[in-house]
Amino acid sequence: FPVTIDLIASNDGFILVGNFEFLDADREWFYNTSTDSLYFWAPGNVDPDVLNVTASTVANGFVLSANASKLTIKDVELSEFGNYGISATSGGNRQSTITGNTFKNNGYAAMLFSGAGSTGHTVSNNNISNSVQMGMELFVTNSTIQDNTVDSIAIFKNIGSTGIGSWYKGSGIYTEGSGNTIQYNTVTNSGYNGIHFYYPAIS
């Protein structure tokens, strides 16, 4: 099978994913997209039928439509989605409040806000753990991210079928945009950066 390796230097570490042949130890799994089949090597070689094994069948928990504004998502648990607990990618989202929620074991991140004109959001007092790629991924302006607890992001044992994704992923909190305030958050056990800012004018 073809393998593409890019920008790996001498003594760099790397892993291989996305092929059935790489399933070679217990607690590993492989999903064949062509046949819609999931293969799982149970811990200690026990019979998988005696285990409680879960898998994501829904991509996103909440999907915000274009130009949604002044939406509040509060005090809910959004866990084990294939991609995001909250996905807002259509643009024009304004002044959403995401507070007091629990996000666990999501495939990409707890939340993604992107698209032109995403601004004025408040993300506060959320508990986020065991996301595969990012804790939260926010392409926003003039927003406040505060008092969130983010733990165990992009950890090797939780790696998904796409690894941790792009070069900038693996962080507990990633923000891209101007005028954002990030304060009083607790980020632990992150595979890359704890908090990653991109672009100036962030306080």
Disulfide bonds with the S-S distance in Angstrom:
none
